[in-house]
């Protein structure tokens, strides 16, 4: 007798159906709160990050930051591919004056793969400094891609 397998599609359909069955129709027909914003709203559009000495960006991948609001929660987003030579925790650049996080916010960004390490921690603080944490003399960071950085501001 052949063994039965469950497809990923059927598992996903089941996972999505269970919450609906558990809560019933009232959730499906309920209206959203009038005060809750919906969708994505751009609070501060893409603006250049002032890069620190020794850090550069390609013309087609400049270092930029923006703030978006998704359903009332603001996120700091970064983009760009930067070339550097960090061998210790270093400042990558400074956010524009229009973007100052109310608290330190952090994310993980792809970097050059060295000895199996291919990500580094990036933080933006209340002074607008964008810092990179994790590089070491034995594990230098030579490039960082900021495109997937998205972190809650407020």
URNORNOR-V804243 format. One record per helix or strand of 2 or more residues. SS is the DSSP state (A for helix, B for strand). FROM is the first residue (numbers start at 1). LEN is the number of residues. If there is no record, write none. Layout:
BEGIN
((SS:FROM:LEN) (SS:FROM:LEN))
END
This chain:
BEGIN
((A:8:16) (A:25:5) (B:40:9) (B:50:2) (B:56:2) (B:64:7) (B:73:7) (B:81:6) (B:90:5) (B:105:10) (B:117:8) (B:129:5) (B:141:5) (B:150:3))
END
